[in-house]
């Protein structure tokens, strides 16, 4: 049995949607059991079926807008997030899913779960949809705002293993996010990364990729530093949100548009669904000792279920172990 | 009369669309005359009305994919772009519009037009649409990939004057593009810019703005370094392009969707038009001696006409002169 730890109290609709998502996951994924960390009294109001679900009481909730995440993690040992993350060190859980405060989760993961031995810098890795129904792994979405180019070799390698195991892509291509496609484009940093990536045997390097191809990229993985990739992620989110509003405005502007909107309601719903983060699950933090997955704060049951499904896949496919085994063979990757 | 110089040979559909755009501009803007720089023989095939239009022969065209833009500018003194840009120094033109190769245009602008005295670093400034039918000035879209925080004060001030004069916004708000809204977010660079902007009296600083609000921002101006703002611009472009494809796919997936698409054809066209760069004109290079406007490479006549209209507005409203007058009064801004 794969043991998924769930921070039941983190997120905009916790614990209701987390508990419903957990029960949905149990129904659909036969080889998992779930540890729900949170306030037992509140959780029990929603938990109508306890099959393969344990509840571990943790009364405190780290608030979504937490200003001092490190302090919060260190102080609130009885919080659902801290208890959930700690369960990875005791092997009570094999992976943890949380839609709690992002900065607290990242801080908590580093303090309580810690980095994989020999892995220099973690990376947060959401998955973007492509126009052809595929997936693009984006990293680093904010774990390290600046990073040494050589540490990105490990990160890109991790993404490669993830793409191989979870998306069945035999030879995933890595693209460097840049402002132009030609060699030598970008900041000094980007030029250094380009050179290192061009020389490596660790993965197949496609070259520079401009974000104007972000939903239809010529590669499976898009990588940059934690500032740039976060900016890309949020720009895509902002453009999608804005375009959705504009489309609605134009359809609602006259009767023909309104009728068309009704007629194509199902099509428009599918369109929206294809762009939705809930379909994919969450962002995995690459390079920790064990998998931690950040689901969207606004996740409903279905989105949270997808986060649990994703966590189970990462464990079942031995993504973290595979990277670990490789790193153990590499002198270059020895811990500092 | 305002004299607009037009690089008639640069762009995917040159010179036809440039010439048609120029004639359209003459019809609609009574106080301009246009200098068309390019191959006289080819231009004359499309120029059916020479009212207030002069043609200045320049046979060479700098190709769109030019690998060595500085070399190209220095070598090809008979190119339409070089002759057009040079006309700003002789006061033959008051502003130049080009949809030629971007890197060559930027290099050419710096070599031939040069910076405004006392202005430290130029900035490329496209305009983004907002969901409410407004405009957001984005900078720097790629003139300086890295920059000293203090030089951004001048750039933001330039954007403020531009917003005041061209969009009639009395007190434009400046937002710093960042990965979070709280104080202290971002790289060291962003934190320094934040501090400087918070202290300045030059403009009204809104604070940090995440790109997830890029089409519906709480401010009129969005600023970052030339790498980051370029990444934002291209991510928005990529998301818009991808979403357009996805929407089409979902509408074409069945009969109901196809009928709805036909019924709402006009609405969907308006939706597309509202997002189109052609509606706005081009990106102004802030901080040159005189205005140079980069229109999209794929501009058709209407888009190019809007670039000319924008150039005429910048000249008529004395945007560059106003910034110049201010900078002349500031010891802080003395040239190095």
Boltz contact constraints between the chains, C-beta under 6 A:
constraints:
  - contact:
      token1: [A, 131]
      token2: [B, 242]
      max_distance: 6.0
  - contact:
      token1: [A, 131]
      token2: [B, 245]
      max_distance: 6.0
  - contact:
      token1: [A, 131]
      token2: [B, 246]
      max_distance: 6.0
  - contact:
      token1: [A, 145]
      token2: [B, 187]
      max_distance: 6.0
  - contact:
      token1: [A, 179]
      token2: [B, 230]
      max_distance: 6.0
  - contact:
      token1: [A, 187]
      token2: [B, 145]
      max_distance: 6.0
  - contact:
      token1: [A, 187]
      token2: [B, 227]
      max_distance: 6.0
  - contact:
      token1: [A, 210]
      token2: [B, 234]
      max_distance: 6.0
  - contact:
      token1: [A, 211]
      token2: [B, 231]
      max_distance: 6.0
  - contact:
      token1: [A, 211]
      token2: [B, 234]
      max_distance: 6.0
  - contact:
      token1: [A, 211]
      token2: [B, 235]
      max_distance: 6.0
  - contact:
      token1: [A, 211]
      token2: [B, 238]
      max_distance: 6.0
  - contact:
      token1: [A, 212]
      token2: [B, 234]
      max_distance: 6.0
  - contact:
      token1: [A, 212]
      token2: [B, 237]
      max_distance: 6.0
  - contact:
      token1: [A, 212]
      token2: [B, 238]
      max_distance: 6.0
  - contact:
      token1: [A, 213]
      token2: [B, 238]
      max_distance: 6.0
  - contact:
      token1: [A, 214]
      token2: [B, 235]
      max_distance: 6.0
  - contact:
      token1: [A, 214]
      token2: [B, 238]
      max_distance: 6.0
  - contact:
      token1: [A, 215]
      token2: [B, 238]
      max_distance: 6.0
  - contact:
      token1: [A, 215]
      token2: [B, 242]
      max_distance: 6.0
  - contact:
      token1: [A, 216]
      token2: [B, 242]
      max_distance: 6.0
  - contact:
      token1: [A, 227]
      token2: [B, 187]
      max_distance: 6.0
  - contact:
      token1: [A, 228]
      token2: [B, 231]
      max_distance: 6.0
  - contact:
      token1: [A, 230]
      token2: [B, 179]
      max_distance: 6.0
  - contact:
      token1: [A, 231]
      token2: [B, 211]
      max_distance: 6.0
  - contact:
      token1: [A, 231]
      token2: [B, 228]
      max_distance: 6.0
  - contact:
      token1: [A, 231]
      token2: [B, 231]
      max_distance: 6.0
  - contact:
      token1: [A, 232]
      token2: [B, 235]
      max_distance: 6.0
  - contact:
      token1: [A, 234]
      token2: [B, 210]
      max_distance: 6.0
  - contact:
      token1: [A, 234]
      token2: [B, 211]
      max_distance: 6.0
  - contact:
      token1: [A, 234]
      token2: [B, 212]
      max_distance: 6.0
  - contact:
      token1: [A, 235]
      token2: [B, 211]
      max_distance: 6.0
  - contact:
      token1: [A, 235]
      token2: [B, 214]
      max_distance: 6.0
  - contact:
      token1: [A, 235]
      token2: [B, 232]
      max_distance: 6.0
  - contact:
      token1: [A, 235]
      token2: [B, 235]
      max_distance: 6.0
  - contact:
      token1: [A, 235]
      token2: [B, 236]
      max_distance: 6.0
  - contact:
      token1: [A, 236]
      token2: [B, 235]
      max_distance: 6.0
  - contact:
      token1: [A, 236]
      token2: [B, 239]
      max_distance: 6.0
  - contact:
      token1: [A, 237]
      token2: [B, 212]
      max_distance: 6.0
  - contact:
      token1: [A, 238]
      token2: [B, 211]
      max_distance: 6.0
  - contact:
      token1: [A, 238]
      token2: [B, 212]
      max_distance: 6.0
  - contact:
      token1: [A, 238]
      token2: [B, 213]
      max_distance: 6.0
  - contact:
      token1: [A, 238]
      token2: [B, 214]
      max_distance: 6.0
  - contact:
      token1: [A, 238]
      token2: [B, 215]
      max_distance: 6.0
  - contact:
      token1: [A, 239]
      token2: [B, 236]
      max_distance: 6.0
  - contact:
      token1: [A, 239]
      token2: [B, 239]
      max_distance: 6.0
  - contact:
      token1: [A, 239]
      token2: [B, 240]
      max_distance: 6.0
  - contact:
      token1: [A, 240]
      token2: [B, 239]
      max_distance: 6.0
  - contact:
      token1: [A, 242]
      token2: [B, 131]
      max_distance: 6.0
  - contact:
      token1: [A, 242]
      token2: [B, 215]
      max_distance: 6.0
  - contact:
      token1: [A, 242]
      token2: [B, 216]
      max_distance: 6.0
  - contact:
      token1: [A, 243]
      token2: [B, 243]
      max_distance: 6.0
  - contact:
      token1: [A, 245]
      token2: [B, 131]
      max_distance: 6.0
  - contact:
      token1: [A, 246]
      token2: [B, 131]
      max_distance: 6.0
  - contact:
      token1: [A, 246]
      token2: [B, 271]
      max_distance: 6.0
  - contact:
      token1: [A, 246]
      token2: [B, 274]
      max_distance: 6.0
  - contact:
      token1: [A, 247]
      token2: [B, 271]
      max_distance: 6.0
  - contact:
      token1: [A, 250]
      token2: [B, 267]
      max_distance: 6.0
  - contact:
      token1: [A, 250]
      token2: [B, 270]
      max_distance: 6.0
  - contact:
      token1: [A, 250]
      token2: [B, 271]
      max_distance: 6.0
  - contact:
      token1: [A, 251]
      token2: [B, 267]
      max_distance: 6.0
  - contact:
      token1: [A, 256]
      token2: [B, 263]
      max_distance: 6.0
  - contact:
      token1: [A, 257]
      token2: [B, 264]
      max_distance: 6.0
  - contact:
      token1: [A, 257]
      token2: [B, 267]
      max_distance: 6.0
  - contact:
      token1: [A, 260]
      token2: [B, 260]
      max_distance: 6.0
  - contact:
      token1: [A, 260]
      token2: [B, 263]
      max_distance: 6.0
  - contact:
      token1: [A, 260]
      token2: [B, 264]
      max_distance: 6.0
  - contact:
      token1: [A, 263]
      token2: [B, 256]
      max_distance: 6.0
  - contact:
      token1: [A, 263]
      token2: [B, 260]
      max_distance: 6.0
  - contact:
      token1: [A, 264]
      token2: [B, 257]
      max_distance: 6.0
  - contact:
      token1: [A, 264]
      token2: [B, 260]
      max_distance: 6.0
  - contact:
      token1: [A, 267]
      token2: [B, 250]
      max_distance: 6.0
  - contact:
      token1: [A, 267]
      token2: [B, 251]
      max_distance: 6.0
  - contact:
      token1: [A, 267]
      token2: [B, 257]
      max_distance: 6.0
  - contact:
      token1: [A, 270]
      token2: [B, 250]
      max_distance: 6.0
  - contact:
      token1: [A, 271]
      token2: [B, 246]
      max_distance: 6.0
  - contact:
      token1: [A, 271]
      token2: [B, 247]
      max_distance: 6.0
  - contact:
      token1: [A, 271]
      token2: [B, 250]
      max_distance: 6.0
